[in-house]
């Protein structure tokens, strides 16, 4: 498991939930909330208490009287629960379809393409109501599509194109539901206290993390006991929770303001054109374009995760149950990584974090060579213990290195095109991840690593790990203003406190 993967694995959803609300909340109307001048620490405590009461009510039970919060929780819980199928998909490709590591890497990367076009879903949801609803109808369709996709894969079908198409449709349903849920979060953030968005993101993160930990705990053992197909059948039940979430959303029926039912194409083209022009005006600015290029390159370094999985199962004899334990530990380590960043690194300059996490990640990534060459056994460390500890360390560092990407993306978005540009940046980020997976698959084939031959796995892992350093020269593309934002935000916070604004 490479350090590049740890900063990408499971992150697309987290990116949007953390970053987007940070952007839209900047314009929230908070002038109606006034308090006496207080210390910075006291101000944050009171603000947190007011925000929690604003969102959840006077008691925890009031949470369930807010149907939109229940809906958001269900959507993000499902995103975590869908991780149950991750090992099952790998086992299906590897053991039933007998595919090589390079092929599996390409196909699994291809199924994530829907995450690259997320702005399309946002525009459609905002502009093209279905049956008079902009949120509810899309979530219902997403839930139905997701359930149908996993049902197809759970059947006796052995056609690779059909399986890949079904998995891609499942990814499409998750990505679209994520965009729609994010839009609900944005709507709830507007007009509330300044930290409302932060509390909403805590809800999103907690829901998804709960699902991820639960799915990681059972994923390996279920595959080992019953095989991948029954796991897919169980997975098909989870998207139906998204449909349930849609039914509890309090949304008024509206008429489309963009689509003319008499001539839908003619009325849609101008809206698309205006959206594209606004987006191009923003992205063509050097202060946005250059950092966007860096974010893409940061994610586009090759990874040999699939080849390493083949080595762990075919050569080291790791069972799917043990791989599930690794996933469980990685999910917990990811939360620790977020805590480390928020507690100690959120005020550190972004360039420094990018630099040192890349350097440390390269060093720790090289420890995989010890597992491949058997050095760990020479030192008296079992393969299982070494794999668990190595995965935990790389995941913590990977999460720490990924958080600045979220911060950078949020700060790049100018006023007026926040949501569209942020979604575009996230799509660019996901595109970089896809390219990195494709490059890793190409290198896997080039080095001759197969399901039976791992002679060149060590040099493959070494090359992919060293290439982590390749984007560092492009750090100069980041504007200096990015590193000064923390200071300005602290100053603005103090000024607002002095003026009675929270």
Residue pairs with C-beta under 8 A, 6 or more apart in sequence:
1 305
1 308
1 326
1 368
1 390
1 391
1 394
2 303
2 304
2 305
2 308
2 365
2 368
2 394
2 461
2 464
2 465
2 468
3 361
3 362
3 364
3 365
3 394
3 397
3 398
3 401
3 465
3 468
4 301
4 302
4 303
4 361
4 365
4 398
4 436
4 464
4 468
5 303
5 305
5 398
6 330
6 394
6 395
6 397
6 398
6 399
7 299
7 361
7 398
7 399
7 401
7 402
7 405
8 299
8 303
8 398
8 402
8 433
8 436
9 330
9 395
9 398
10 83
10 212
10 334
11 402
12 112
12 115
12 175
12 178
12 426
12 429
12 430
12 433
13 76
13 79
13 178
13 208
14 205
14 208
14 406
15 405
15 406
15 409
15 426
15 429
16 118
16 178
16 179
16 182
16 422
16 423
16 426
17 76
17 182
17 185
17 201
17 204
17 205
17 208
18 201
18 205
18 406
18 410
19 406
19 407
19 409
19 410
19 422
19 426
20 182
20 185
20 186
20 410
20 418
20 419
20 422
20 423
21 182
21 185
21 186
21 189
21 197
21 198
21 200
21 201
22 197
22 407
22 410
23 410
23 413
23 418
23 419
23 422
24 186
24 189
24 190
24 197
24 418
24 419
25 189
25 194
25 196
25 197
25 198
26 415
27 190
27 415
28 189
28 190
28 191
28 192
28 193
28 194
28 196
28 197
29 190
29 191
30 193
30 194
30 501
30 502
31 501
33 50
33 193
33 501
33 502
34 500
34 501
34 502
35 43
35 46
35 497
35 500
35 502
36 500
37 497
37 498
37 500
38 46
38 497
40 490
40 493
40 494
40 497
43 493
43 497
43 502
46 502
47 193
47 194
47 195
47 502
48 195
48 199
50 193
50 502
51 192
51 193
51 194
51 195
51 196
51 198
51 199
52 199
54 192
54 193
54 196
55 66
55 69
55 192
55 196
55 199
55 200
55 203
56 62
56 63
56 66
56 69
57 63
57 65
57 66
63 69
63 70
64 70
67 248
67 249
67 250
68 184
68 188
68 248
68 249
68 250
69 203
70 245
70 248
71 139
71 181
71 184
71 245
71 246
71 248
71 249
72 181
72 184
72 185
72 200
72 203
72 204
72 207
72 245
73 203
73 207
74 207
74 241
74 242
74 244
74 245
75 139
75 177
75 178
75 180
75 181
75 207
75 242
75 245
76 181
76 203
76 204
76 205
76 207
76 208
76 211
77 207
77 208
77 210
77 211
77 241
78 174
78 177
78 211
78 238
78 239
78 241
78 242
79 174
79 177
79 178
79 208
79 211
80 207
80 208
80 209
80 210
80 211
80 212
80 213
80 214
80 215
81 211
81 212
81 214
81 215
81 235
81 238
82 170
82 174
82 211
82 215
82 235
82 238
82 239
83 211
83 212
83 215
83 216
83 219
83 327
84 215
84 218
84 219
84 222
84 231
84 234
84 235
84 238
85 150
85 219
85 231
85 232
85 235
86 215
86 219
86 327
87 219
87 220
87 223
87 320
87 323
87 324
87 327
88 219
88 222
88 223
88 228
88 231
88 232
88 235
89 108
89 167
89 228
90 104
90 108
90 306
90 309
91 223
91 227
91 228
91 320
92 153
92 163
92 228
92 229
93 99
93 103
93 104
93 107
93 108
94 104
94 310
94 313
94 451
96 158
96 228
97 158
97 160
97 163
98 451
99 107
99 160
100 445
100 450
100 451
101 306
101 307
101 309
101 310
101 441
101 444
101 449
101 450
101 451
102 306
102 307
102 441
102 442
102 444
102 445
102 449
103 441
104 306
105 305
105 306
105 307
105 437
105 438
105 440
105 441
105 444
106 437
106 438
106 441
107 160
107 164
108 306
108 437
109 433
109 434
109 437
109 438
109 441
110 164
110 168
110 434
111 164
111 167
111 168
111 170
111 171
112 171
112 430
112 433
112 434
113 168
113 171
113 434
114 168
114 171
114 172
114 174
114 175
114 176
115 171
115 175
115 427
115 430
116 427
116 430
116 431
116 434
117 427
118 175
118 178
118 179
118 423
118 426
118 427
118 430
119 279
119 420
119 423
119 424
119 427
121 138
121 175
121 176
121 179
121 180
122 179
122 183
122 419
122 420
122 423
123 271
123 272
123 275
123 420
124 138
125 134
125 135
125 138
125 176
125 179
125 180
125 183
126 134
126 183
127 256
127 257
127 258
127 259
127 271
128 256
128 258
128 259
128 268
129 137
129 254
129 255
129 256
130 137
130 138
130 141
131 137
132 253
132 254
132 255
133 251
133 253
133 254
134 183
134 251
134 254
135 180
135 183
135 184
135 246
135 249
135 251
136 246
136 247
136 249
136 251
137 246
138 176
138 177
138 180
139 177
139 180
139 181
139 242
139 243
139 245
139 246
139 249
140 243
140 246
140 247
141 173
141 176
142 173
142 174
142 176
142 177
142 180
142 239
142 242
143 173
143 177
143 239
143 240
143 241
143 242
143 243
143 244
143 245
143 246
144 239
144 243
145 169
145 170
145 172
145 173
145 239
146 169
146 170
146 173
146 174
146 177
146 236
146 238
146 239
146 242
147 236
147 237
147 239
147 240
147 243
148 169
148 236
149 166
149 167
149 169
149 170
149 173
149 236
150 166
150 170
150 232
150 233
150 235
150 236
150 239
151 232
151 233
151 236
152 162
152 163
152 166
153 163
153 166
153 167
153 170
153 229
153 232
154 229
154 230
154 232
154 233
154 235
154 236
155 229
156 229
157 163
170 239
173 239
173 242
174 239
177 242
179 423
181 204
183 419
184 249
185 197
185 200
185 201
185 204
186 419
188 196
188 200
189 196
189 197
189 200
193 502
194 502
205 338
209 331
209 334
209 335
212 331
212 334
213 328
213 331
213 332
216 324
216 327
216 328
216 330
216 331
217 324
217 328
218 324
219 231
219 320
219 324
219 327
220 319
220 320
220 321
220 322
220 323
220 324
220 325
220 327
221 320
221 321
221 324
222 230
222 231
222 234
223 231
223 320
223 321
223 324
224 319
224 320
224 321
258 267
258 268
258 271
259 267
259 268
260 266
260 267
275 420
278 416
278 417
278 420
279 417
279 420
279 421
279 424
282 288
282 413
282 414
282 417
282 421
283 289
283 292
283 421
283 424
285 414
287 412
287 479
287 481
288 412
288 414
288 421
290 477
290 478
290 479
291 408
291 412
291 477
291 478
291 479
291 482
292 412
292 425
292 428
293 474
293 477
294 471
294 474
294 475
294 477
294 478
295 405
295 408
295 409
295 425
295 428
295 429
295 432
296 428
296 429
296 431
296 432
297 432
297 470
297 471
297 474
298 354
298 405
298 432
298 471
299 405
299 429
299 430
299 432
299 433
299 435
299 436
300 432
300 433
300 435
300 436
300 439
300 471
301 436
301 439
301 464
301 467
301 468
301 470
301 471
302 436
302 437
302 439
302 440
302 442
302 443
302 463
302 464
302 467
303 436
303 437
303 440
303 464
304 440
304 443
304 444
304 449
304 457
304 460
304 461
304 464
305 437
305 440
306 440
306 441
306 444
307 440
307 444
307 449
307 454
307 457
307 460
307 461
308 368
308 457
308 461
309 323
310 449
310 451
310 454
311 372
311 454
311 457
312 318
312 323
312 387
313 319
313 320
313 323
314 451
314 452
314 454
315 454
316 371
316 383
316 387
318 383
318 384
318 387
322 384
325 388
326 387
326 388
326 391
329 388
329 391
329 392
329 395
330 391
330 392
330 395
333 391
333 392
333 393
333 395
333 396
333 399
334 395
334 396
334 399
336 396
336 399
337 395
337 396
337 397
337 398
337 399
337 400
337 403
338 399
338 403
340 396
340 399
340 400
341 399
341 400
341 403
345 353
345 400
345 403
346 403
346 407
346 486
347 486
349 483
350 404
350 407
350 408
350 478
350 482
350 483
351 475
351 478
351 482
351 483
353 400
353 401
353 403
353 404
354 401
354 404
354 472
354 475
355 472
355 475
357 397
357 400
357 401
358 401
358 468
358 469
358 471
358 472
359 469
360 397
361 394
361 397
361 398
361 401
361 468
362 465
362 466
362 468
362 469
364 390
364 393
364 394
364 397
365 394
365 461
365 464
365 465
365 468
366 462
366 465
367 390
367 393
368 390
368 461
368 465
369 375
369 458
369 461
369 462
370 376
370 386
371 383
371 386
371 387
371 390
372 454
372 457
372 458
372 461
373 458
376 382
376 383
376 386
377 383
405 429
408 478
408 482
409 422
409 425
409 426
409 429
410 422
411 482
411 485
412 421
412 425
413 421
413 422
413 425
414 421
440 464
443 460
443 463
443 464
444 460
447 456
447 457
447 459
447 460
448 455
448 456
449 456
449 457
449 460
496 502
